[in-house]
């Protein structure tokens, strides 16, 4: 069933600009092109970014994360790296009021309604000098409805927000977030300096289209730094569901401390016959006798898997890592673009993770 939602008057929308809002629980970007209004789901289908923050040109919206293009009128993907269309919503004007039609039933499982929740800080664990794991419990104890691999927005002062992937599988009583400290970061400074147990945080979510797709192909999981968070969620969901699908995790960092849950991954590799773990450091400390691989993480994958034509790849981390993997896996290793799934994050001090 669909419902029409009043979102204002035509004068509320400026020509050549995007306005972000929520309608029917969905994050929506409304665009005005001349006298016409169009609405798209306000989340890129390739990485976690708000299309309403993008650049409008020639009837397209450019994702601010990786410069992929979507057609504003239809939501169609127009330029790599995006290959999946973004959902569009019908718009009409009735008696001077603008209305948008949003289905009560999500078209896809990751398009569940955005929820606004109050959360309590249950635990803060410093797992590295610049990485903290915080665990949040929802008010009333009801778990957030989400799919493993998705993210939430932590709502801050002055309408700002910071996005963090959930490192726990669906239905978890506590949400686990991995926060890297970036000096000057609006939220990460607070986590490392003053956040207290029992403190209340407001969140919105779930968001994002990073989740494990059905299929029988072997899976390559690629993480850099705290990009491990949603990868951990995918793996724990696979373990919980009894999956035996072949998966190999490549986790990259500069130094050994960047692999802050290395022991957990090694334990998985020892106990799960379908799982393999390859830790990779780009700059191991001199004299550390690092026993693992020394390389850029995506190059280590290419060395081990020169043919990726029959695989699915799930990559999360800094855009430079994710985009290098997307480009090289396709051009060199034959990975179909439709089998590469990514959750890249920006940092504007700490805008992502």
C-alpha positions as a Python dict, from the first residue, in 0.01 Angstrom:
ca = {
    (1, 'X'): (0, 0, 0),
    (2, 'X'): (122, 350, -82),
    (3, 'X'): (56, 675, 97),
    (4, 'X'): (93, 1034, -16),
    (5, 'X'): (287, 1253, 226),
    (6, 'X'): (268, 1634, 237),
    (7, 'X'): (619, 1782, 218),
    (8, 'X'): (545, 2154, 178),
    (9, 'X'): (472, 2403, -98),
    (10, 'X'): (649, 2441, -430),
    (11, 'X'): (810, 2761, -302),
    (12, 'X'): (993, 2557, -37),
    (13, 'X'): (1214, 2407, -310),
    (14, 'X'): (1474, 2613, -495),
    (15, 'X'): (1561, 2555, -859),
    (16, 'X'): (1884, 2358, -903),
    (17, 'X'): (1903, 2258, -537),
    (18, 'X'): (1829, 1947, -332),
    (19, 'X'): (1635, 1943, -6),
    (20, 'X'): (1672, 1651, 236),
    (21, 'X'): (1370, 1533, 432),
    (22, 'X'): (1202, 1220, 567),
    (23, 'X'): (869, 1100, 425),
    (24, 'X'): (700, 778, 528),
    (25, 'X'): (1012, 682, 718),
    (26, 'X'): (1227, 708, 405),
    (27, 'X'): (1520, 950, 363),
    (28, 'X'): (1433, 1156, 56),
    (29, 'X'): (1614, 1414, -156),
    (30, 'X'): (1374, 1646, -341),
    (31, 'X'): (1505, 1828, -648),
    (32, 'X'): (1356, 2120, -838),
    (33, 'X'): (1450, 2148, -1204),
    (34, 'X'): (1270, 2448, -1350),
    (35, 'X'): (901, 2405, -1269),
    (36, 'X'): (926, 2030, -1207),
    (37, 'X'): (992, 1845, -881),
    (38, 'X'): (1156, 1504, -847),
    (39, 'X'): (1232, 1284, -547),
    (40, 'X'): (1497, 1017, -494),
    (41, 'X'): (1592, 807, -196),
    (42, 'X'): (1861, 1014, -28),
    (43, 'X'): (2120, 738, -3),
    (44, 'X'): (2369, 638, -272),
    (45, 'X'): (2343, 273, -377),
    (46, 'X'): (2722, 231, -402),
    (47, 'X'): (2856, 385, -84),
    (48, 'X'): (2707, 547, 219),
    (49, 'X'): (2653, 908, 122),
    (50, 'X'): (2363, 1153, 113),
    (51, 'X'): (2274, 1247, -242),
    (52, 'X'): (2129, 1574, -114),
    (53, 'X'): (2488, 1680, -39),
    (54, 'X'): (2592, 1618, -399),
    (55, 'X'): (2643, 1843, -702),
    (56, 'X'): (2364, 1892, -956),
    (57, 'X'): (2454, 1923, -1323),
    (58, 'X'): (2274, 1846, -1650),
    (59, 'X'): (1983, 1673, -1482),
    (60, 'X'): (2203, 1444, -1274),
    (61, 'X'): (2306, 1437, -910),
    (62, 'X'): (2670, 1355, -838),
    (63, 'X'): (2737, 1147, -528),
    (64, 'X'): (2964, 1349, -295),
    (65, 'X'): (3151, 1033, -198),
    (66, 'X'): (3280, 894, -526),
    (67, 'X'): (3136, 1113, -806),
    (68, 'X'): (2899, 852, -945),
    (69, 'X'): (2599, 1003, -1126),
    (70, 'X'): (2226, 937, -1097),
    (71, 'X'): (1953, 1070, -1326),
    (72, 'X'): (1738, 1299, -1112),
    (73, 'X'): (1419, 1222, -1307),
    (74, 'X'): (1442, 841, -1297),
    (75, 'X'): (1711, 748, -1044),
    (76, 'X'): (1900, 553, -1312),
    (77, 'X'): (2275, 507, -1265),
    (78, 'X'): (2458, 717, -1525),
    (79, 'X'): (2828, 690, -1439),
    (80, 'X'): (3057, 441, -1267),
    (81, 'X'): (3120, 342, -997),
    (82, 'X'): (2743, 336, -943),
    (83, 'X'): (2567, 54, -1127),
    (84, 'X'): (2244, 20, -929),
    (85, 'X'): (1963, 273, -972),
    (86, 'X'): (1846, 470, -670),
    (87, 'X'): (1478, 449, -583),
    (88, 'X'): (1260, 732, -716),
    (89, 'X'): (928, 847, -569),
    (90, 'X'): (624, 993, -750),
    (91, 'X'): (563, 1363, -676),
    (92, 'X'): (243, 1562, -729),
    (93, 'X'): (106, 1906, -641),
    (94, 'X'): (-246, 1923, -495),
    (95, 'X'): (-403, 2260, -409),
    (96, 'X'): (-59, 2417, -391),
    (97, 'X'): (83, 2147, -163),
    (98, 'X'): (361, 1912, -273),
    (99, 'X'): (304, 1545, -197),
    (100, 'X'): (532, 1243, -233),
    (101, 'X'): (415, 883, -262),
    (102, 'X'): (595, 633, -40),
    (103, 'X'): (502, 266, -13),
    (104, 'X'): (430, 130, 333),
    (105, 'X'): (614, -187, 229),
    (106, 'X'): (983, -140, 143),
    (107, 'X'): (1071, -236, -215),
    (108, 'X'): (1396, -396, -94),
    (109, 'X'): (1491, -535, 247),
    (110, 'X'): (1745, -258, 311),
    (111, 'X'): (1481, 11, 250),
    (112, 'X'): (1309, -29, 585),
    (113, 'X'): (1178, 291, 741),
    (114, 'X'): (1432, 512, 913),
    (115, 'X'): (1382, 505, 1290),
    (116, 'X'): (1472, 779, 1538),
    (117, 'X'): (1590, 615, 1858),
    (118, 'X'): (1728, 714, 2196),
    (119, 'X'): (2027, 500, 2294),
    (120, 'X'): (2219, 455, 2618),
    (121, 'X'): (2597, 407, 2623),
    (122, 'X'): (2646, 65, 2786),
    (123, 'X'): (3018, 14, 2728),
    (124, 'X'): (3327, 194, 2598),
    (125, 'X'): (3631, -16, 2513),
    (126, 'X'): (3960, 135, 2394),
    (127, 'X'): (4095, -135, 2164),
    (128, 'X'): (4377, 78, 2021),
    (129, 'X'): (4525, 420, 2089),
    (130, 'X'): (4295, 567, 1823),
    (131, 'X'): (4005, 320, 1809),
    (132, 'X'): (3718, 285, 2055),
    (133, 'X'): (3434, 36, 2051),
    (134, 'X'): (3113, 171, 2200),
    (135, 'X'): (2806, -38, 2269),
    (136, 'X'): (2458, 113, 2278),
    (137, 'X'): (2129, -15, 2412),
    (138, 'X'): (1795, 112, 2286),
    (139, 'X'): (1551, 278, 2521),
    (140, 'X'): (1310, 15, 2646),
    (141, 'X'): (1548, -258, 2534),
    (142, 'X'): (1385, -313, 2193),
    (143, 'X'): (1651, -390, 1930),
    (144, 'X'): (1681, -179, 1615),
    (145, 'X'): (1543, -350, 1305),
    (146, 'X'): (1827, -364, 1050),
    (147, 'X'): (2028, -588, 818),
    (148, 'X'): (2386, -684, 901),
    (149, 'X'): (2620, -442, 723),
    (150, 'X'): (2402, -130, 750),
    (151, 'X'): (2489, 188, 938),
    (152, 'X'): (2328, 447, 1164),
    (153, 'X'): (2363, 823, 1198),
    (154, 'X'): (2454, 961, 1540),
    (155, 'X'): (2271, 1294, 1572),
    (156, 'X'): (2477, 1584, 1706),
    (157, 'X'): (2432, 1952, 1785),
    (158, 'X'): (2329, 2204, 1519),
    (159, 'X'): (2171, 1935, 1303),
    (160, 'X'): (2500, 1763, 1227),
    (161, 'X'): (2535, 1387, 1214),
    (162, 'X'): (2808, 1126, 1194),
    (163, 'X'): (2760, 786, 1033),
    (164, 'X'): (2887, 461, 1183),
    (165, 'X'): (2847, 108, 1057),
    (166, 'X'): (2703, -141, 1302),
    (167, 'X'): (2947, -421, 1383),
    (168, 'X'): (2678, -655, 1512),
    (169, 'X'): (2436, -888, 1332),
    (170, 'X'): (2066, -814, 1301),
    (171, 'X'): (1865, -842, 1620),
    (172, 'X'): (2157, -775, 1853),
    (173, 'X'): (2055, -637, 2192),
    (174, 'X'): (2353, -399, 2189),
    (175, 'X'): (2465, -200, 1886),
    (176, 'X'): (2842, -201, 1847),
    (177, 'X'): (3017, 92, 1677),
    (178, 'X'): (3388, 119, 1595),
    (179, 'X'): (3505, 480, 1626),
    (180, 'X'): (3844, 597, 1502),
    (181, 'X'): (3972, 913, 1669),
    (182, 'X'): (4039, 1192, 1422),
    (183, 'X'): (4159, 1503, 1609),
    (184, 'X'): (3905, 1778, 1561),
    (185, 'X'): (3630, 1528, 1491),
    (186, 'X'): (3299, 1650, 1627),
    (187, 'X'): (3198, 1310, 1763),
    (188, 'X'): (3524, 1116, 1788),
    (189, 'X'): (3681, 1387, 2009),
    (190, 'X'): (3386, 1346, 2242),
    (191, 'X'): (3417, 967, 2249),
    (192, 'X'): (3784, 985, 2344),
    (193, 'X'): (3758, 1275, 2588),
    (194, 'X'): (3425, 1291, 2765),
    (195, 'X'): (3169, 1027, 2665),
    (196, 'X'): (3040, 852, 2977),
    (197, 'X'): (2866, 524, 3051),
    (198, 'X'): (2494, 584, 3084),
    (199, 'X'): (2502, 888, 2856),
    (200, 'X'): (2217, 925, 2609),
    (201, 'X'): (2271, 946, 2232),
    (202, 'X'): (2017, 997, 1958),
    (203, 'X'): (2046, 796, 1639),
    (204, 'X'): (1867, 751, 1308),
    (205, 'X'): (1875, 436, 1101),
    (206, 'X'): (1913, 188, 958),
    (207, 'X'): (2076, 318, 639),
    (208, 'X'): (2281, 174, 357),
    (209, 'X'): (2272, -107, 102),
    (210, 'X'): (2582, -293, 221),
    (211, 'X'): (2461, -643, 304),
    (212, 'X'): (2543, -998, 195),
    (213, 'X'): (2360, -1090, -124),
    (214, 'X'): (2228, -1437, -191),
    (215, 'X'): (2442, -1657, -410),
    (216, 'X'): (2681, -1948, -415),
    (217, 'X'): (2993, -1764, -532),
    (218, 'X'): (3291, -1755, -297),
    (219, 'X'): (3308, -1424, -109),
    (220, 'X'): (3607, -1194, -68),
    (221, 'X'): (3574, -953, 225),
    (222, 'X'): (3811, -655, 213),
    (223, 'X'): (3843, -413, 504),
    (224, 'X'): (4077, -127, 584),
    (225, 'X'): (4098, 9, 938),
    (226, 'X'): (3760, 52, 1105),
    (227, 'X'): (3601, -59, 780),
    (228, 'X'): (3618, -393, 960),
    (229, 'X'): (3299, -302, 1151),
    (230, 'X'): (3034, -396, 891),
    (231, 'X'): (3248, -686, 772),
    (232, 'X'): (3238, -822, 1127),
    (233, 'X'): (2859, -791, 1119),
    (234, 'X'): (2839, -987, 793),
    (235, 'X'): (3060, -1263, 932),
    (236, 'X'): (2873, -1290, 1261),
    (237, 'X'): (2545, -1307, 1070),
    (238, 'X'): (2688, -1589, 856),
    (239, 'X'): (2804, -1774, 1167),
    (240, 'X'): (2467, -1733, 1337),
    (241, 'X'): (2274, -1852, 1032),
    (242, 'X'): (2488, -2164, 992),
    (243, 'X'): (2622, -2060, 652),
    (244, 'X'): (2900, -2266, 497),
    (245, 'X'): (2961, -2032, 203),
    (246, 'X'): (3332, -1985, 135),
    (247, 'X'): (3458, -1650, 266),
    (248, 'X'): (3804, -1499, 286),
    (249, 'X'): (3875, -1180, 482),
    (250, 'X'): (4162, -947, 393),
    (251, 'X'): (4200, -686, 666),
    (252, 'X'): (4450, -411, 596),
    (253, 'X'): (4613, -146, 811),
    (254, 'X'): (4934, 51, 832),
    (255, 'X'): (5057, -90, 1164),
    (256, 'X'): (4972, -403, 1358),
    (257, 'X'): (4765, -204, 1610),
    (258, 'X'): (4528, -107, 1327),
    (259, 'X'): (4406, -469, 1321),
    (260, 'X'): (4245, -419, 1660),
    (261, 'X'): (4039, -742, 1657),
    (262, 'X'): (4304, -959, 1495),
    (263, 'X'): (4273, -1234, 1759),
    (264, 'X'): (3900, -1269, 1695),
    (265, 'X'): (3961, -1315, 1323),
    (266, 'X'): (4234, -1572, 1387),
    (267, 'X'): (3999, -1765, 1614),
    (268, 'X'): (3736, -1769, 1341),
    (269, 'X'): (3992, -1899, 1091),
    (270, 'X'): (4086, -2181, 1329),
    (271, 'X'): (3729, -2292, 1399),
    (272, 'X'): (3533, -2223, 1078),
    (273, 'X'): (3625, -2454, 788),
    (274, 'X'): (3468, -2218, 532),
    (275, 'X'): (3655, -1907, 649),
    (276, 'X'): (4009, -1783, 579),
    (277, 'X'): (4178, -1474, 722),
    (278, 'X'): (4465, -1276, 568),
    (279, 'X'): (4595, -979, 772),
    (280, 'X'): (4789, -726, 565),
    (281, 'X'): (5008, -433, 676),
    (282, 'X'): (5131, -160, 444),
    (283, 'X'): (5392, -20, 687),
    (284, 'X'): (5485, -280, 952),
    (285, 'X'): (5709, -144, 1226),
    (286, 'X'): (6080, -197, 1181),
    (287, 'X'): (6195, -482, 1400),
    (288, 'X'): (5842, -605, 1468),
    (289, 'X'): (5904, -936, 1290),
    (290, 'X'): (5559, -909, 1139),
    (291, 'X'): (5477, -1263, 1018),
    (292, 'X'): (5195, -1163, 783),
    (293, 'X'): (5168, -1000, 443),
    (294, 'X'): (5324, -660, 372),
    (295, 'X'): (5135, -488, 92),
    (296, 'X'): (4840, -269, 10),
    (297, 'X'): (4542, -480, 104),
    (298, 'X'): (4372, -491, -236),
    (299, 'X'): (4699, -592, -403),
    (300, 'X'): (4724, -889, -166),
    (301, 'X'): (4381, -1001, -288),
    (302, 'X'): (4494, -973, -650),
    (303, 'X'): (4807, -1177, -581),
    (304, 'X'): (4599, -1460, -435),
    (305, 'X'): (4301, -1433, -669),
    (306, 'X'): (4414, -1328, -1018),
    (307, 'X'): (4074, -1444, -1148),
    (308, 'X'): (3775, -1298, -961),
    (309, 'X'): (3522, -1359, -1236),
    (310, 'X'): (3324, -1606, -1024),
    (311, 'X'): (3343, -1423, -689),
    (312, 'X'): (3152, -1162, -494),
    (313, 'X'): (3354, -888, -325),
    (314, 'X'): (3246, -679, -25),
    (315, 'X'): (3478, -388, 52),
    (316, 'X'): (3469, -131, 330),
    (317, 'X'): (3711, 142, 428),
    (318, 'X'): (3859, 464, 303),
    (319, 'X'): (3747, 569, -48),
    (320, 'X'): (4099, 541, -192),
    (321, 'X'): (4114, 175, -87),
    (322, 'X'): (3762, 87, -196),
    (323, 'X'): (3788, 259, -533),
    (324, 'X'): (4131, 107, -607),
    (325, 'X'): (3983, -235, -535),
    (326, 'X'): (3678, -171, -753),
    (327, 'X'): (3888, -47, -1043),
    (328, 'X'): (4164, -308, -1034),
    (329, 'X'): (3949, -609, -949),
    (330, 'X'): (3736, -534, -1255),
    (331, 'X'): (4009, -430, -1498),
    (332, 'X'): (4275, -685, -1401),
    (333, 'X'): (4094, -975, -1232),
    (334, 'X'): (3773, -986, -1434),
    (335, 'X'): (3532, -918, -1146),
    (336, 'X'): (3187, -824, -1283),
    (337, 'X'): (3097, -473, -1165),
    (338, 'X'): (2764, -609, -1041),
    (339, 'X'): (2947, -838, -796),
    (340, 'X'): (3137, -559, -618),
    (341, 'X'): (2961, -417, -312),
    (342, 'X'): (3110, -130, -117),
    (343, 'X'): (3073, 77, 196),
    (344, 'X'): (3325, 358, 161),
    (345, 'X'): (3345, 640, 413),
    (346, 'X'): (3467, 995, 406),
    (347, 'X'): (3632, 1184, 686),
    (348, 'X'): (3564, 1550, 727),
    (349, 'X'): (3731, 1534, 1050),
    (350, 'X'): (3516, 1231, 1130),
    (351, 'X'): (3216, 1237, 903),
    (352, 'X'): (3254, 861, 841),
    (353, 'X'): (3294, 602, 1013),
}
